[in-house]
């Protein structure tokens, strides 16, 4: 059962906070916000304290910022990531692409099929190894890069962060990714 104060066992603290608010010229909201901020630091399970929550919300938000920029190009964000990898290192094997994007083949395959259907890339068996898939940009896929050059500055502008801030964020996230993928 939830008691006053939002968490079990904190009714007394809320009553004390209410009395303090009544005895001081500060508005009641200051007192409850102060109590909330103080106790959220102490609660390791508070949603607001979770790194996973912040990363999840940030990822969804950033992908949403990309969406209107990618739609005129006919790309989704995952397809854009595939194209970025190929613009950097064309051609790539399916395995290399899967590793670069950290996507399993079952997730990557539909992305490649869709990009092939739209004429941005081709998928062919590697001549040297029939088991391997060679993914290559088409001329239309290469030409799409010119439109994509407008995206990074638009993202920087929309996020309203300096390049130094974004580089620091990228560095921190790269460390998080590395730590999360370490084998125990």
MODELLER restraints for C-alpha pairs under 7 A, 6 or more apart:
rsr = mdl.restraints
at = mdl.atoms
rsr.add(forms.Gaussian(group=physical.xy_distance, feature=features.Distance(at['CA:2:A'], at['CA:8:A']), mean=5.64, stdev=0.5))
rsr.add(forms.Gaussian(group=physical.xy_distance, feature=features.Distance(at['CA:3:A'], at['CA:9:A']), mean=6.93, stdev=0.5))
rsr.add(forms.Gaussian(group=physical.xy_distance, feature=features.Distance(at['CA:3:A'], at['CA:11:A']), mean=5.98, stdev=0.5))
rsr.add(forms.Gaussian(group=physical.xy_distance, feature=features.Distance(at['CA:4:A'], at['CA:10:A']), mean=6.90, stdev=0.5))
rsr.add(forms.Gaussian(group=physical.xy_distance, feature=features.Distance(at['CA:4:A'], at['CA:11:A']), mean=4.85, stdev=0.5))
rsr.add(forms.Gaussian(group=physical.xy_distance, feature=features.Distance(at['CA:4:A'], at['CA:14:A']), mean=6.92, stdev=0.5))
rsr.add(forms.Gaussian(group=physical.xy_distance, feature=features.Distance(at['CA:5:A'], at['CA:11:A']), mean=5.34, stdev=0.5))
rsr.add(forms.Gaussian(group=physical.xy_distance, feature=features.Distance(at['CA:5:A'], at['CA:14:A']), mean=5.36, stdev=0.5))
rsr.add(forms.Gaussian(group=physical.xy_distance, feature=features.Distance(at['CA:17:A'], at['CA:31:A']), mean=6.24, stdev=0.5))
rsr.add(forms.Gaussian(group=physical.xy_distance, feature=features.Distance(at['CA:17:A'], at['CA:32:A']), mean=6.77, stdev=0.5))
rsr.add(forms.Gaussian(group=physical.xy_distance, feature=features.Distance(at['CA:18:A'], at['CA:28:A']), mean=6.89, stdev=0.5))
rsr.add(forms.Gaussian(group=physical.xy_distance, feature=features.Distance(at['CA:21:A'], at['CA:27:A']), mean=6.47, stdev=0.5))
rsr.add(forms.Gaussian(group=physical.xy_distance, feature=features.Distance(at['CA:21:A'], at['CA:28:A']), mean=5.10, stdev=0.5))
rsr.add(forms.Gaussian(group=physical.xy_distance, feature=features.Distance(at['CA:21:A'], at['CA:31:A']), mean=6.09, stdev=0.5))
rsr.add(forms.Gaussian(group=physical.xy_distance, feature=features.Distance(at['CA:40:A'], at['CA:46:A']), mean=6.27, stdev=0.5))
rsr.add(forms.Gaussian(group=physical.xy_distance, feature=features.Distance(at['CA:47:A'], at['CA:53:A']), mean=6.89, stdev=0.5))
rsr.add(forms.Gaussian(group=physical.xy_distance, feature=features.Distance(at['CA:63:A'], at['CA:77:A']), mean=6.68, stdev=0.5))
rsr.add(forms.Gaussian(group=physical.xy_distance, feature=features.Distance(at['CA:66:A'], at['CA:77:A']), mean=6.99, stdev=0.5))
rsr.add(forms.Gaussian(group=physical.xy_distance, feature=features.Distance(at['CA:67:A'], at['CA:76:A']), mean=6.96, stdev=0.5))
rsr.add(forms.Gaussian(group=physical.xy_distance, feature=features.Distance(at['CA:67:A'], at['CA:77:A']), mean=6.86, stdev=0.5))
rsr.add(forms.Gaussian(group=physical.xy_distance, feature=features.Distance(at['CA:69:A'], at['CA:151:A']), mean=6.65, stdev=0.5))
rsr.add(forms.Gaussian(group=physical.xy_distance, feature=features.Distance(at['CA:70:A'], at['CA:76:A']), mean=6.36, stdev=0.5))
rsr.add(forms.Gaussian(group=physical.xy_distance, feature=features.Distance(at['CA:79:A'], at['CA:111:A']), mean=6.09, stdev=0.5))
rsr.add(forms.Gaussian(group=physical.xy_distance, feature=features.Distance(at['CA:86:A'], at['CA:92:A']), mean=6.95, stdev=0.5))
rsr.add(forms.Gaussian(group=physical.xy_distance, feature=features.Distance(at['CA:86:A'], at['CA:137:A']), mean=6.86, stdev=0.5))
rsr.add(forms.Gaussian(group=physical.xy_distance, feature=features.Distance(at['CA:87:A'], at['CA:142:A']), mean=6.97, stdev=0.5))
rsr.add(forms.Gaussian(group=physical.xy_distance, feature=features.Distance(at['CA:90:A'], at['CA:136:A']), mean=5.94, stdev=0.5))
rsr.add(forms.Gaussian(group=physical.xy_distance, feature=features.Distance(at['CA:90:A'], at['CA:137:A']), mean=6.62, stdev=0.5))
rsr.add(forms.Gaussian(group=physical.xy_distance, feature=features.Distance(at['CA:91:A'], at['CA:134:A']), mean=6.77, stdev=0.5))
rsr.add(forms.Gaussian(group=physical.xy_distance, feature=features.Distance(at['CA:91:A'], at['CA:135:A']), mean=5.66, stdev=0.5))
rsr.add(forms.Gaussian(group=physical.xy_distance, feature=features.Distance(at['CA:91:A'], at['CA:136:A']), mean=4.61, stdev=0.5))
rsr.add(forms.Gaussian(group=physical.xy_distance, feature=features.Distance(at['CA:92:A'], at['CA:134:A']), mean=5.90, stdev=0.5))
rsr.add(forms.Gaussian(group=physical.xy_distance, feature=features.Distance(at['CA:92:A'], at['CA:135:A']), mean=5.30, stdev=0.5))
rsr.add(forms.Gaussian(group=physical.xy_distance, feature=features.Distance(at['CA:92:A'], at['CA:136:A']), mean=6.70, stdev=0.5))
rsr.add(forms.Gaussian(group=physical.xy_distance, feature=features.Distance(at['CA:93:A'], at['CA:132:A']), mean=6.60, stdev=0.5))
rsr.add(forms.Gaussian(group=physical.xy_distance, feature=features.Distance(at['CA:93:A'], at['CA:133:A']), mean=5.39, stdev=0.5))
rsr.add(forms.Gaussian(group=physical.xy_distance, feature=features.Distance(at['CA:93:A'], at['CA:134:A']), mean=4.48, stdev=0.5))
rsr.add(forms.Gaussian(group=physical.xy_distance, feature=features.Distance(at['CA:93:A'], at['CA:135:A']), mean=5.71, stdev=0.5))
rsr.add(forms.Gaussian(group=physical.xy_distance, feature=features.Distance(at['CA:94:A'], at['CA:132:A']), mean=6.99, stdev=0.5))
rsr.add(forms.Gaussian(group=physical.xy_distance, feature=features.Distance(at['CA:94:A'], at['CA:133:A']), mean=5.23, stdev=0.5))
rsr.add(forms.Gaussian(group=physical.xy_distance, feature=features.Distance(at['CA:94:A'], at['CA:134:A']), mean=6.24, stdev=0.5))
rsr.add(forms.Gaussian(group=physical.xy_distance, feature=features.Distance(at['CA:94:A'], at['CA:135:A']), mean=6.41, stdev=0.5))
rsr.add(forms.Gaussian(group=physical.xy_distance, feature=features.Distance(at['CA:98:A'], at['CA:104:A']), mean=6.05, stdev=0.5))
rsr.add(forms.Gaussian(group=physical.xy_distance, feature=features.Distance(at['CA:98:A'], at['CA:105:A']), mean=6.26, stdev=0.5))
rsr.add(forms.Gaussian(group=physical.xy_distance, feature=features.Distance(at['CA:98:A'], at['CA:108:A']), mean=6.65, stdev=0.5))
rsr.add(forms.Gaussian(group=physical.xy_distance, feature=features.Distance(at['CA:115:A'], at['CA:121:A']), mean=6.05, stdev=0.5))
rsr.add(forms.Gaussian(group=physical.xy_distance, feature=features.Distance(at['CA:116:A'], at['CA:122:A']), mean=5.50, stdev=0.5))
rsr.add(forms.Gaussian(group=physical.xy_distance, feature=features.Distance(at['CA:119:A'], at['CA:138:A']), mean=6.86, stdev=0.5))
rsr.add(forms.Gaussian(group=physical.xy_distance, feature=features.Distance(at['CA:119:A'], at['CA:140:A']), mean=6.66, stdev=0.5))
rsr.add(forms.Gaussian(group=physical.xy_distance, feature=features.Distance(at['CA:120:A'], at['CA:137:A']), mean=6.00, stdev=0.5))
rsr.add(forms.Gaussian(group=physical.xy_distance, feature=features.Distance(at['CA:120:A'], at['CA:138:A']), mean=5.42, stdev=0.5))
rsr.add(forms.Gaussian(group=physical.xy_distance, feature=features.Distance(at['CA:120:A'], at['CA:140:A']), mean=5.59, stdev=0.5))
rsr.add(forms.Gaussian(group=physical.xy_distance, feature=features.Distance(at['CA:120:A'], at['CA:141:A']), mean=3.97, stdev=0.5))
rsr.add(forms.Gaussian(group=physical.xy_distance, feature=features.Distance(at['CA:121:A'], at['CA:135:A']), mean=6.79, stdev=0.5))
rsr.add(forms.Gaussian(group=physical.xy_distance, feature=features.Distance(at['CA:121:A'], at['CA:136:A']), mean=5.44, stdev=0.5))
rsr.add(forms.Gaussian(group=physical.xy_distance, feature=features.Distance(at['CA:121:A'], at['CA:137:A']), mean=4.21, stdev=0.5))
rsr.add(forms.Gaussian(group=physical.xy_distance, feature=features.Distance(at['CA:121:A'], at['CA:138:A']), mean=4.91, stdev=0.5))
rsr.add(forms.Gaussian(group=physical.xy_distance, feature=features.Distance(at['CA:121:A'], at['CA:141:A']), mean=6.13, stdev=0.5))
rsr.add(forms.Gaussian(group=physical.xy_distance, feature=features.Distance(at['CA:122:A'], at['CA:135:A']), mean=5.77, stdev=0.5))
rsr.add(forms.Gaussian(group=physical.xy_distance, feature=features.Distance(at['CA:122:A'], at['CA:136:A']), mean=5.32, stdev=0.5))
rsr.add(forms.Gaussian(group=physical.xy_distance, feature=features.Distance(at['CA:122:A'], at['CA:137:A']), mean=6.35, stdev=0.5))
rsr.add(forms.Gaussian(group=physical.xy_distance, feature=features.Distance(at['CA:122:A'], at['CA:138:A']), mean=6.66, stdev=0.5))
rsr.add(forms.Gaussian(group=physical.xy_distance, feature=features.Distance(at['CA:123:A'], at['CA:133:A']), mean=6.43, stdev=0.5))
rsr.add(forms.Gaussian(group=physical.xy_distance, feature=features.Distance(at['CA:123:A'], at['CA:134:A']), mean=5.66, stdev=0.5))
rsr.add(forms.Gaussian(group=physical.xy_distance, feature=features.Distance(at['CA:123:A'], at['CA:135:A']), mean=4.73, stdev=0.5))
rsr.add(forms.Gaussian(group=physical.xy_distance, feature=features.Distance(at['CA:123:A'], at['CA:136:A']), mean=6.60, stdev=0.5))
rsr.add(forms.Gaussian(group=physical.xy_distance, feature=features.Distance(at['CA:124:A'], at['CA:133:A']), mean=5.68, stdev=0.5))
rsr.add(forms.Gaussian(group=physical.xy_distance, feature=features.Distance(at['CA:124:A'], at['CA:134:A']), mean=5.22, stdev=0.5))
rsr.add(forms.Gaussian(group=physical.xy_distance, feature=features.Distance(at['CA:124:A'], at['CA:135:A']), mean=6.67, stdev=0.5))
rsr.add(forms.Gaussian(group=physical.xy_distance, feature=features.Distance(at['CA:125:A'], at['CA:131:A']), mean=6.94, stdev=0.5))
rsr.add(forms.Gaussian(group=physical.xy_distance, feature=features.Distance(at['CA:125:A'], at['CA:132:A']), mean=5.89, stdev=0.5))
rsr.add(forms.Gaussian(group=physical.xy_distance, feature=features.Distance(at['CA:125:A'], at['CA:133:A']), mean=4.65, stdev=0.5))
rsr.add(forms.Gaussian(group=physical.xy_distance, feature=features.Distance(at['CA:125:A'], at['CA:134:A']), mean=5.76, stdev=0.5))
rsr.add(forms.Gaussian(group=physical.xy_distance, feature=features.Distance(at['CA:126:A'], at['CA:132:A']), mean=5.45, stdev=0.5))
rsr.add(forms.Gaussian(group=physical.xy_distance, feature=features.Distance(at['CA:126:A'], at['CA:133:A']), mean=5.53, stdev=0.5))
rsr.add(forms.Gaussian(group=physical.xy_distance, feature=features.Distance(at['CA:126:A'], at['CA:134:A']), mean=5.25, stdev=0.5))
